[in-house]
Amino acid sequence: MRSLPSREELLRKLDSLCAGTETRKQIAEWAMSIIDDDDVRVTDKVAWRVLEGLGAADLPAPDRDYLYTTEDFKAWETELLGD
């Protein structure tokens, strides 16, 4: 059974995304592989919500390139560090 990524792992992914060391597509595919796993147990609702957002990191928006911006990623980092 696969486990929900730790907050630390999610923070590393957000850092990679903001730094450009991983692409939005890479991050979204990684996140979706976990989200789509029916055996993953959700033990941290904040981590799960951030993971869901990362799963949509490469989605376009009607009025800009992407649905989520770097500001969103920074806000998710704050949430992960805050609880």
C-alpha positions, 0 to 999 in steps of 0.5 A: 500500500502506498502512503500519503507523502509527508509534508516535507516531501510535498514541500520539496516538490513545491520547492522543485516546482518554484525553482524549475528543477521539475516541470509542472507536468512532472509534478502533476503526474507524480501527484496524480499517481498518488491521488489515483491510488485507491489504497492511499490512506488520507491521514493529513487533510492539509497534505491531501489538499496540497497534493490535489492542487499539485495534481492540477499544477499543469492545468491551463486557465482561461485567462492565464497560462496555468490555473495555479501560480507561484503565489498559490504554491507559496501559499500551500507551503505556508499551509504545510508549515502552519499546522 
